[in-house]
Amino acid sequence: MFHAIVVKKAAALSSDQAILDLIGYKHLIADKRMPLIGITGVTSSLLITVLNYHEPLAIYSGTALIAILSHLGIYLKVAKPINEQLSSAAVSIVIPATIRLLQLRWDSIIVYRAIILAVAILALIIGSFVGS
């Protein structure tokens, strides 16, 4: 969400070299560390849904699960290939001629990804109140 609110604009104002250095290495590190968070979100939402399938809580945790899986789908189809290109370029210290286009494409989906994650979080929060 921070990227959608802050980094997107900062990257647009930055030089190509700055984008390569910061965004390229950010993706290199994040793509190694974030899968654990994603797996935890999918697993916990799935478990809450399965264990409470007769309860109203299952509707909310199921909504969160669908949102997280949707986010994952968008990431895998659009963001991950861009992340790999920018990470590779950062490591090799070669600015791609398409760096602005890559960043614009990545930025074009980040607001949607942030909204989808907000829906998942809100569904789990509401579900925790409904379920108690």
C-alpha positions as CSV (number, residue, x, y, z in Angstrom):
1,M,0.0,0.0,0.0
2,F,2.9,2.3,0.7
3,H,4.1,1.9,-2.8
4,A,0.7,2.9,-4.2
5,I,0.6,6.0,-2.0
6,V,4.2,7.1,-2.0
7,V,6.8,5.2,-4.0
8,K,4.8,5.4,-7.3
9,K,5.0,9.2,-7.3
10,A,8.6,9.2,-6.1
11,A,9.7,6.8,-8.8
12,A,8.1,9.0,-11.4
13,L,10.2,11.9,-10.2
14,S,13.4,9.9,-10.1
15,S,16.2,9.4,-12.6
16,D,16.4,6.1,-14.5
17,Q,19.5,5.2,-12.5
18,A,17.7,5.9,-9.2
19,I,14.7,3.7,-10.3
20,L,17.1,0.9,-11.3
21,D,19.0,1.1,-8.0
22,L,16.1,1.4,-5.6
23,I,13.3,-0.4,-7.4
24,G,15.4,-3.1,-8.9
25,Y,17.1,-4.1,-5.6
26,K,13.8,-3.7,-3.8
27,H,12.2,-6.3,-6.1
28,L,15.3,-8.5,-5.8
29,I,15.0,-8.6,-2.0
30,A,11.2,-8.6,-1.7
31,D,10.6,-11.4,-4.2
32,K,12.8,-13.6,-2.0
33,R,11.1,-12.6,1.3
34,M,7.5,-12.0,0.5
35,P,6.4,-15.5,-0.5
36,L,6.4,-16.5,3.2
37,I,3.9,-13.7,3.9
38,G,1.7,-14.7,1.0
39,I,1.8,-18.4,2.0
40,T,0.8,-17.4,5.5
41,G,-2.1,-15.3,4.2
42,V,-3.4,-18.0,1.9
43,T,-3.0,-20.8,4.5
44,S,-4.6,-18.9,7.4
45,S,-7.5,-17.7,5.3
46,L,-8.1,-21.2,3.9
47,L,-7.9,-22.8,7.4
48,I,-10.3,-20.2,8.9
49,T,-12.8,-20.8,6.0
50,V,-12.5,-24.6,6.2
51,L,-12.7,-24.8,10.0
52,N,-15.7,-22.5,10.1
53,Y,-17.6,-23.5,7.0
54,H,-21.0,-23.5,8.7
55,E,-20.4,-20.1,10.4
56,P,-20.9,-16.6,8.9
57,L,-17.1,-16.1,9.5
58,A,-16.5,-18.4,6.6
59,I,-18.0,-15.9,4.2
60,Y,-15.6,-13.2,5.3
61,S,-12.5,-15.5,5.4
62,G,-13.5,-16.9,2.1
63,T,-13.7,-13.4,0.7
64,A,-10.3,-12.7,2.1
65,L,-8.9,-15.9,0.5
66,I,-10.4,-15.0,-2.9
67,A,-8.9,-11.5,-2.6
68,I,-5.4,-12.8,-1.7
69,L,-5.5,-15.3,-4.5
70,S,-6.6,-12.6,-6.9
71,H,-3.7,-10.5,-5.7
72,L,-1.3,-13.4,-6.2
73,G,-2.7,-13.9,-9.8
74,I,-2.1,-10.3,-10.7
75,Y,1.4,-10.4,-9.2
76,L,2.4,-13.5,-11.1
77,K,1.0,-12.4,-14.4
78,V,2.1,-8.7,-14.4
79,A,4.4,-7.7,-11.5
80,K,6.7,-10.7,-11.2
81,P,8.0,-10.6,-14.8
82,I,8.7,-6.9,-14.4
83,N,10.4,-7.5,-11.0
84,E,12.7,-10.1,-12.6
85,Q,13.7,-7.7,-15.4
86,L,14.4,-4.8,-13.0
87,S,16.2,-7.0,-10.5
88,S,18.4,-8.5,-13.2
89,A,19.2,-5.1,-14.6
90,A,20.1,-3.8,-11.2
91,V,22.5,-6.6,-10.6
92,S,24.1,-6.2,-14.0
93,I,24.1,-2.4,-13.6
94,V,22.5,-2.0,-17.1
95,I,19.6,0.5,-17.4
96,P,17.0,-1.0,-19.7
97,A,15.9,1.3,-22.5
98,T,12.3,0.4,-21.4
99,I,12.8,1.1,-17.7
100,R,10.1,3.9,-17.6
101,L,7.7,1.7,-19.5
102,L,8.4,-1.2,-17.1
103,Q,7.9,1.0,-14.1
104,L,4.7,2.5,-15.6
105,R,3.3,-1.0,-16.2
106,W,4.1,-2.1,-12.7
107,D,2.6,1.1,-11.3
108,S,-0.6,0.6,-13.4
109,I,-1.6,-2.3,-11.2
110,I,-0.3,-1.3,-7.8
111,V,-3.5,0.6,-6.8
112,Y,-5.6,-2.4,-7.7
113,R,-3.3,-4.7,-5.7
114,A,-3.5,-2.4,-2.7
115,I,-7.3,-2.2,-2.9
116,I,-7.5,-6.0,-3.1
117,L,-5.3,-6.4,-0.1
118,A,-7.4,-3.9,1.8
119,V,-10.5,-5.9,1.0
120,A,-8.8,-9.0,2.4
121,I,-7.8,-7.2,5.6
122,L,-11.3,-5.7,6.1
123,A,-13.0,-9.0,5.4
124,L,-10.9,-10.7,8.1
125,I,-11.5,-7.8,10.6
126,I,-15.2,-7.9,10.0
127,G,-15.3,-11.7,10.1
128,S,-13.5,-11.7,13.4
129,F,-16.4,-9.5,14.9
130,V,-19.1,-11.6,13.2
131,G,-17.5,-14.8,14.3
132,S,-17.2,-13.9,18.0
